[in-house]
């Protein structure tokens, strides 16, 4: 790769700030969780199903730093473009360890809140001088909460019934099998 193609090459896919040189495969997974308990007929089904975080697995490769010029090997003089595989691997590990959500752009979709759940690196005779890895990225689903002020207990009609738990006194237990019968009087009702 020469300097001009390195500068003007279109790189639309990225994982955080890391741009893979070759993407072999992307596997997107989106699913919902459905409650397994029975649902009352006529009930709103959306109350019993919810979206799970999206997940994408990207099989990609990063080559060693290459020559600046196509017609001459500048690597022999220590002048290269890009990081070596060990440095890219360390960047991936650092990105994973930050546990800070980042953006992932793939050929099919853009994810805005992702964490790198798993990094699998394979080294064999065909990948000895490159970083060949499989990255599993999972979406973080955010929610927001809101504090709503409530009325003071003294302003409530039944403030005592909405009061916090208090000491209810000493309780006495009865031996097992003892039944207490409270007579019912029709005239009291």
C-alpha atoms as an extended CHARMM CRD file, in Angstrom:
* protein
*
       189  EXT
         1         1  UNK       CA              0.0000000000        0.0000000000        0.0000000000  PROA      1               0.0000000000
         2         2  UNK       CA              1.4480000000        3.3810000000       -0.8640000000  PROA      2               0.0000000000
         3         3  UNK       CA              1.1420000000        6.5730000000        1.1380000000  PROA      3               0.0000000000
         4         4  UNK       CA             -1.6310000000        8.0490000000       -1.0380000000  PROA      4               0.0000000000
         5         5  UNK       CA             -3.8750000000        4.9870000000       -0.7990000000  PROA      5               0.0000000000
         6         6  UNK       CA             -3.2450000000        4.8450000000        2.9540000000  PROA      6               0.0000000000
         7         7  UNK       CA             -4.3480000000        8.4530000000        3.3350000000  PROA      7               0.0000000000
         8         8  UNK       CA             -7.4040000000        8.3510000000        1.0850000000  PROA      8               0.0000000000
         9         9  UNK       CA             -8.6240000000        4.8040000000        1.6210000000  PROA      9               0.0000000000
        10        10  UNK       CA            -12.2820000000        4.7340000000        2.6510000000  PROA      10              0.0000000000
        11        11  UNK       CA            -12.6300000000        2.9940000000        6.0070000000  PROA      11              0.0000000000
        12        12  UNK       CA            -16.2160000000        2.9320000000        7.0870000000  PROA      12              0.0000000000
        13        13  UNK       CA            -16.0190000000        0.0410000000        9.5450000000  PROA      13              0.0000000000
        14        14  UNK       CA            -14.5640000000        0.6720000000       12.9630000000  PROA      14              0.0000000000
        15        15  UNK       CA            -14.6070000000       -0.6840000000       16.4930000000  PROA      15              0.0000000000
        16        16  UNK       CA            -14.2760000000        2.3060000000       18.7590000000  PROA      16              0.0000000000
        17        17  UNK       CA            -11.2270000000        4.0560000000       17.3170000000  PROA      17              0.0000000000
        18        18  UNK       CA             -9.7520000000        0.8040000000       15.8770000000  PROA      18              0.0000000000
        19        19  UNK       CA            -10.1850000000        0.1590000000       12.1440000000  PROA      19              0.0000000000
        20        20  UNK       CA             -9.7770000000       -3.4590000000       10.9950000000  PROA      20              0.0000000000
        21        21  UNK       CA             -7.8580000000       -3.9130000000        7.7490000000  PROA      21              0.0000000000
        22        22  UNK       CA             -9.8340000000       -6.9980000000        6.7110000000  PROA      22              0.0000000000
        23        23  UNK       CA            -13.2790000000       -8.0680000000        7.8940000000  PROA      23              0.0000000000
        24        24  UNK       CA            -13.8620000000      -11.7200000000        7.0750000000  PROA      24              0.0000000000
        25        25  UNK       CA            -17.2980000000      -12.0660000000        8.6760000000  PROA      25              0.0000000000
        26        26  UNK       CA            -19.8800000000      -10.1420000000       10.6690000000  PROA      26              0.0000000000
        27        27  UNK       CA            -22.6060000000      -11.9460000000       12.5710000000  PROA      27              0.0000000000
        28        28  UNK       CA            -25.3860000000       -9.7660000000       13.9860000000  PROA      28              0.0000000000
        29        29  UNK       CA            -27.7490000000      -11.1170000000       16.6210000000  PROA      29              0.0000000000
        30        30  UNK       CA            -30.9210000000       -9.3620000000       17.7990000000  PROA      30              0.0000000000
        31        31  UNK       CA            -33.5180000000      -11.1340000000       19.9040000000  PROA      31              0.0000000000
        32        32  UNK       CA            -36.2610000000      -10.5760000000       22.4370000000  PROA      32              0.0000000000
        33        33  UNK       CA            -36.9100000000      -12.2990000000       25.7230000000  PROA      33              0.0000000000
        34        34  UNK       CA            -40.4240000000      -13.6460000000       26.0810000000  PROA      34              0.0000000000
        35        35  UNK       CA            -41.8530000000      -14.4360000000       29.5240000000  PROA      35              0.0000000000
        36        36  UNK       CA            -42.4270000000      -18.1540000000       29.9250000000  PROA      36              0.0000000000
        37        37  UNK       CA            -45.3400000000      -17.8350000000       32.3600000000  PROA      37              0.0000000000
        38        38  UNK       CA            -48.9490000000      -17.8040000000       31.0850000000  PROA      38              0.0000000000
        39        39  UNK       CA            -50.3310000000      -14.4650000000       29.9300000000  PROA      39              0.0000000000
        40        40  UNK       CA            -53.9450000000      -13.5060000000       30.5350000000  PROA      40              0.0000000000
        41        41  UNK       CA            -56.0110000000      -13.4550000000       27.3500000000  PROA      41              0.0000000000
        42        42  UNK       CA            -56.3990000000       -9.8820000000       26.1250000000  PROA      42              0.0000000000
        43        43  UNK       CA            -53.3950000000       -8.6060000000       28.0930000000  PROA      43              0.0000000000
        44        44  UNK       CA            -50.8860000000       -6.2700000000       26.4750000000  PROA      44              0.0000000000
        45        45  UNK       CA            -48.2420000000       -8.7210000000       25.2140000000  PROA      45              0.0000000000
        46        46  UNK       CA            -45.5490000000       -6.0300000000       25.1410000000  PROA      46              0.0000000000
        47        47  UNK       CA            -45.5640000000       -6.1800000000       28.9550000000  PROA      47              0.0000000000
        48        48  UNK       CA            -44.3870000000       -9.8000000000       28.6970000000  PROA      48              0.0000000000
        49        49  UNK       CA            -41.6030000000       -9.4440000000       26.1070000000  PROA      49              0.0000000000
        50        50  UNK       CA            -38.5850000000       -7.1730000000       25.9910000000  PROA      50              0.0000000000
        51        51  UNK       CA            -35.5990000000       -6.5450000000       23.7340000000  PROA      51              0.0000000000
        52        52  UNK       CA            -32.2820000000       -8.1070000000       24.6700000000  PROA      52              0.0000000000
        53        53  UNK       CA            -29.0560000000       -6.2580000000       23.9400000000  PROA      53              0.0000000000
        54        54  UNK       CA            -27.8620000000       -6.5140000000       20.3500000000  PROA      54              0.0000000000
        55        55  UNK       CA            -24.7000000000       -8.4570000000       19.7170000000  PROA      55              0.0000000000
        56        56  UNK       CA            -22.2530000000       -8.5740000000       16.8190000000  PROA      56              0.0000000000
        57        57  UNK       CA            -19.3340000000      -10.9130000000       16.2430000000  PROA      57              0.0000000000
        58        58  UNK       CA            -16.6690000000       -9.6050000000       13.8940000000  PROA      58              0.0000000000
        59        59  UNK       CA            -13.9700000000      -11.8670000000       12.4910000000  PROA      59              0.0000000000
        60        60  UNK       CA            -11.2150000000       -9.5380000000       11.3460000000  PROA      60              0.0000000000
        61        61  UNK       CA             -7.5020000000       -9.2610000000       10.6950000000  PROA      61              0.0000000000
        62        62  UNK       CA             -4.8360000000       -6.6370000000       11.1780000000  PROA      62              0.0000000000
        63        63  UNK       CA             -1.6220000000       -6.8540000000        9.1520000000  PROA      63              0.0000000000
        64        64  UNK       CA              1.8440000000       -5.8630000000       10.2480000000  PROA      64              0.0000000000
        65        65  UNK       CA              2.9390000000       -2.3280000000        9.5160000000  PROA      65              0.0000000000
        66        66  UNK       CA              3.5860000000       -2.1040000000        5.7680000000  PROA      66              0.0000000000
        67        67  UNK       CA              5.8870000000       -0.2140000000        3.4660000000  PROA      67              0.0000000000
        68        68  UNK       CA              5.2400000000        3.4480000000        2.7490000000  PROA      68              0.0000000000
        69        69  UNK       CA              5.8530000000        2.9380000000       -0.9720000000  PROA      69              0.0000000000
        70        70  UNK       CA              4.6550000000        0.2360000000       -3.3500000000  PROA      70              0.0000000000
        71        71  UNK       CA              7.8750000000        0.2040000000       -5.3920000000  PROA      71              0.0000000000
        72        72  UNK       CA             10.3570000000        0.0640000000       -2.4700000000  PROA      72              0.0000000000
        73        73  UNK       CA             10.5000000000       -1.8260000000        0.8180000000  PROA      73              0.0000000000
        74        74  UNK       CA             10.8150000000        0.9080000000        3.4340000000  PROA      74              0.0000000000
        75        75  UNK       CA             10.2050000000       -1.6460000000        6.2150000000  PROA      75              0.0000000000
        76        76  UNK       CA             13.8420000000       -2.7390000000        5.8080000000  PROA      76              0.0000000000
        77        77  UNK       CA             14.8270000000        0.7330000000        7.0270000000  PROA      77              0.0000000000
        78        78  UNK       CA             12.3560000000        0.6480000000        9.9480000000  PROA      78              0.0000000000
        79        79  UNK       CA              9.8860000000        2.9880000000        8.2320000000  PROA      79              0.0000000000
        80        80  UNK       CA              6.3900000000        1.4530000000        8.2290000000  PROA      80              0.0000000000
        81        81  UNK       CA              2.7450000000        2.4600000000        8.2810000000  PROA      81              0.0000000000
        82        82  UNK       CA              0.5120000000        1.2080000000       11.0670000000  PROA      82              0.0000000000
        83        83  UNK       CA              0.9870000000       -0.8170000000       14.2090000000  PROA      83              0.0000000000
        84        84  UNK       CA              2.3130000000       -4.3310000000       14.5080000000  PROA      84              0.0000000000
        85        85  UNK       CA             -0.1140000000       -7.1250000000       15.5140000000  PROA      85              0.0000000000
        86        86  UNK       CA              0.9670000000       -7.1330000000       19.1720000000  PROA      86              0.0000000000
        87        87  UNK       CA              0.3130000000       -3.3890000000       19.4560000000  PROA      87              0.0000000000
        88        88  UNK       CA             -3.1550000000       -3.7230000000       17.8760000000  PROA      88              0.0000000000
        89        89  UNK       CA             -3.9350000000       -6.6500000000       20.1910000000  PROA      89              0.0000000000
        90        90  UNK       CA             -2.9490000000       -4.4890000000       23.1770000000  PROA      90              0.0000000000
        91        91  UNK       CA             -5.2280000000       -1.6920000000       21.9160000000  PROA      91              0.0000000000
        92        92  UNK       CA             -8.1310000000       -4.1780000000       21.7530000000  PROA      92              0.0000000000
        93        93  UNK       CA             -7.3950000000       -5.3920000000       25.2910000000  PROA      93              0.0000000000
        94        94  UNK       CA             -7.1790000000       -1.8030000000       26.5400000000  PROA      94              0.0000000000
        95        95  UNK       CA            -10.5070000000       -0.9420000000       24.8840000000  PROA      95              0.0000000000
        96        96  UNK       CA            -12.1160000000       -3.9890000000       26.5120000000  PROA      96              0.0000000000
        97        97  UNK       CA            -10.7240000000       -3.1990000000       29.9760000000  PROA      97              0.0000000000
        98        98  UNK       CA            -11.9800000000        0.4030000000       30.0070000000  PROA      98              0.0000000000
        99        99  UNK       CA            -15.5830000000       -0.8650000000       30.2340000000  PROA      99              0.0000000000
       100       100  UNK       CA            -16.6670000000        2.4000000000       28.6030000000  PROA      100             0.0000000000
       101       101  UNK       CA            -19.2910000000        2.1070000000       25.8240000000  PROA      101             0.0000000000
       102       102  UNK       CA            -18.0540000000        2.9610000000       22.3350000000  PROA      102             0.0000000000
       103       103  UNK       CA            -19.3910000000        3.1030000000       18.7810000000  PROA      103             0.0000000000
       104       104  UNK       CA            -19.1410000000        0.1910000000       16.3430000000  PROA      104             0.0000000000
       105       105  UNK       CA            -19.8250000000        0.6960000000       12.6570000000  PROA      105             0.0000000000
       106       106  UNK       CA            -20.3260000000       -2.3910000000       10.5010000000  PROA      106             0.0000000000
       107       107  UNK       CA            -21.4180000000       -2.8720000000        6.9140000000  PROA      107             0.0000000000
       108       108  UNK       CA            -25.0430000000       -3.3290000000        8.0360000000  PROA      108             0.0000000000
       109       109  UNK       CA            -25.5330000000       -1.2700000000       11.1520000000  PROA      109             0.0000000000
       110       110  UNK       CA            -24.1400000000        1.3200000000       13.5470000000  PROA      110             0.0000000000
       111       111  UNK       CA            -24.1840000000        0.4950000000       17.2590000000  PROA      111             0.0000000000
       112       112  UNK       CA            -23.6770000000        3.3990000000       19.6600000000  PROA      112             0.0000000000
       113       113  UNK       CA            -23.2700000000        1.7700000000       23.1040000000  PROA      113             0.0000000000
       114       114  UNK       CA            -21.0970000000       -1.3140000000       22.8010000000  PROA      114             0.0000000000
       115       115  UNK       CA            -18.7040000000       -3.1800000000       25.0560000000  PROA      115             0.0000000000
       116       116  UNK       CA            -16.2460000000       -5.8310000000       23.9130000000  PROA      116             0.0000000000
       117       117  UNK       CA            -17.4310000000       -8.9760000000       25.6770000000  PROA      117             0.0000000000
       118       118  UNK       CA            -14.8970000000      -11.3880000000       24.2120000000  PROA      118             0.0000000000
       119       119  UNK       CA            -11.6840000000      -11.3560000000       22.1890000000  PROA      119             0.0000000000
       120       120  UNK       CA            -10.5620000000      -14.6040000000       20.5350000000  PROA      120             0.0000000000
       121       121  UNK       CA             -7.1360000000      -14.5390000000       18.8460000000  PROA      121             0.0000000000
       122       122  UNK       CA             -5.9330000000      -17.3460000000       16.6060000000  PROA      122             0.0000000000
       123       123  UNK       CA             -2.3080000000      -17.8040000000       15.6320000000  PROA      123             0.0000000000
       124       124  UNK       CA             -1.2910000000      -20.6120000000       13.2920000000  PROA      124             0.0000000000
       125       125  UNK       CA              1.0630000000      -21.0200000000       10.3320000000  PROA      125             0.0000000000
       126       126  UNK       CA             -1.1840000000      -18.8590000000        8.1090000000  PROA      126             0.0000000000
       127       127  UNK       CA             -1.6390000000      -16.0640000000       10.6760000000  PROA      127             0.0000000000
       128       128  UNK       CA              1.8700000000      -16.0020000000       12.1600000000  PROA      128             0.0000000000
       129       129  UNK       CA              2.5940000000      -12.3910000000       11.1360000000  PROA      129             0.0000000000
       130       130  UNK       CA             -0.8760000000      -10.8640000000       11.4280000000  PROA      130             0.0000000000
       131       131  UNK       CA             -3.4920000000      -10.4630000000       14.1380000000  PROA      131             0.0000000000
       132       132  UNK       CA             -6.4650000000      -12.6520000000       13.2740000000  PROA      132             0.0000000000
       133       133  UNK       CA             -9.2250000000      -12.2880000000       15.8360000000  PROA      133             0.0000000000
       134       134  UNK       CA            -12.8910000000      -12.7460000000       16.5300000000  PROA      134             0.0000000000
       135       135  UNK       CA            -14.4730000000       -9.9300000000       18.5490000000  PROA      135             0.0000000000
       136       136  UNK       CA            -17.8150000000      -10.3360000000       20.2700000000  PROA      136             0.0000000000
       137       137  UNK       CA            -19.4150000000       -6.9950000000       21.0900000000  PROA      137             0.0000000000
       138       138  UNK       CA            -22.5720000000       -6.5470000000       23.1520000000  PROA      138             0.0000000000
       139       139  UNK       CA            -24.8510000000       -3.5260000000       23.3190000000  PROA      139             0.0000000000
       140       140  UNK       CA            -25.4320000000       -1.7800000000       26.6350000000  PROA      140             0.0000000000
       141       141  UNK       CA            -29.0940000000       -0.8520000000       27.0890000000  PROA      141             0.0000000000
       142       142  UNK       CA            -29.5180000000        2.3510000000       29.0630000000  PROA      142             0.0000000000
       143       143  UNK       CA            -32.6100000000        3.4640000000       30.9380000000  PROA      143             0.0000000000
       144       144  UNK       CA            -33.3710000000        6.6460000000       32.7700000000  PROA      144             0.0000000000
       145       145  UNK       CA            -35.0510000000        7.2030000000       36.0940000000  PROA      145             0.0000000000
       146       146  UNK       CA            -36.7740000000       10.1940000000       37.5520000000  PROA      146             0.0000000000
       147       147  UNK       CA            -37.2890000000       11.2430000000       41.1620000000  PROA      147             0.0000000000
       148       148  UNK       CA            -40.8600000000       12.3340000000       41.8230000000  PROA      148             0.0000000000
       149       149  UNK       CA            -41.4820000000       14.2110000000       45.0620000000  PROA      149             0.0000000000
       150       150  UNK       CA            -44.3150000000       12.9600000000       47.2390000000  PROA      150             0.0000000000
       151       151  UNK       CA            -46.4390000000       14.7040000000       49.8260000000  PROA      151             0.0000000000
       152       152  UNK       CA            -45.2800000000       14.7990000000       53.4310000000  PROA      152             0.0000000000
       153       153  UNK       CA            -46.9610000000       12.1960000000       55.6490000000  PROA      153             0.0000000000
       154       154  UNK       CA            -48.6140000000       14.9050000000       57.7390000000  PROA      154             0.0000000000
       155       155  UNK       CA            -50.4090000000       16.1650000000       54.6250000000  PROA      155             0.0000000000
       156       156  UNK       CA            -51.8080000000       12.7250000000       53.7920000000  PROA      156             0.0000000000
       157       157  UNK       CA            -55.3170000000       11.7320000000       54.7600000000  PROA      157             0.0000000000
       158       158  UNK       CA            -54.1770000000        8.3870000000       56.2070000000  PROA      158             0.0000000000
       159       159  UNK       CA            -50.6070000000        9.3360000000       57.1510000000  PROA      159             0.0000000000
       160       160  UNK       CA            -50.3430000000        6.5610000000       59.7290000000  PROA      160             0.0000000000
       161       161  UNK       CA            -51.0440000000        3.8310000000       57.1530000000  PROA      161             0.0000000000
       162       162  UNK       CA            -48.3190000000        5.1860000000       54.8700000000  PROA      162             0.0000000000
       163       163  UNK       CA            -45.7860000000        5.6100000000       57.6610000000  PROA      163             0.0000000000
       164       164  UNK       CA            -42.5850000000        3.5480000000       57.6800000000  PROA      164             0.0000000000
       165       165  UNK       CA            -42.3660000000        0.2540000000       59.5910000000  PROA      165             0.0000000000
       166       166  UNK       CA            -42.3270000000        0.6760000000       63.3430000000  PROA      166             0.0000000000
       167       167  UNK       CA            -41.9390000000       -1.5720000000       66.3610000000  PROA      167             0.0000000000
       168       168  UNK       CA            -45.2060000000       -3.4980000000       66.6560000000  PROA      168             0.0000000000
       169       169  UNK       CA            -44.5540000000       -4.8210000000       70.1720000000  PROA      169             0.0000000000
       170       170  UNK       CA            -43.9610000000       -8.3690000000       71.4070000000  PROA      170             0.0000000000
       171       171  UNK       CA            -45.5900000000      -11.2200000000       69.5410000000  PROA      171             0.0000000000
       172       172  UNK       CA            -46.4600000000      -14.5630000000       71.1190000000  PROA      172             0.0000000000
       173       173  UNK       CA            -46.4170000000      -17.7630000000       69.1110000000  PROA      173             0.0000000000
       174       174  UNK       CA            -48.8510000000      -20.6140000000       69.6260000000  PROA      174             0.0000000000
       175       175  UNK       CA            -47.9010000000      -24.2900000000       69.5920000000  PROA      175             0.0000000000
       176       176  UNK       CA            -48.4600000000      -26.0980000000       66.2910000000  PROA      176             0.0000000000
       177       177  UNK       CA            -51.9940000000      -27.4200000000       65.8640000000  PROA      177             0.0000000000
       178       178  UNK       CA            -53.5330000000      -24.7680000000       68.1220000000  PROA      178             0.0000000000
       179       179  UNK       CA            -56.4780000000      -23.0860000000       66.4850000000  PROA      179             0.0000000000
       180       180  UNK       CA            -57.9170000000      -19.8350000000       67.7940000000  PROA      180             0.0000000000
       181       181  UNK       CA            -61.6050000000      -19.3570000000       67.0570000000  PROA      181             0.0000000000
       182       182  UNK       CA            -63.0260000000      -15.8640000000       67.0600000000  PROA      182             0.0000000000
       183       183  UNK       CA            -66.8190000000      -15.9260000000       67.2980000000  PROA      183             0.0000000000
       184       184  UNK       CA            -68.6980000000      -14.0070000000       64.6490000000  PROA      184             0.0000000000
       185       185  UNK       CA            -71.7400000000      -12.0020000000       65.6400000000  PROA      185             0.0000000000
       186       186  UNK       CA            -74.1790000000      -11.0770000000       62.8280000000  PROA      186             0.0000000000
       187       187  UNK       CA            -75.3350000000       -7.9850000000       64.6860000000  PROA      187             0.0000000000
       188       188  UNK       CA            -71.8370000000       -6.4640000000       64.5940000000  PROA      188             0.0000000000
       189       189  UNK       CA            -71.7530000000       -6.4130000000       60.8070000000  PROA      189             0.0000000000
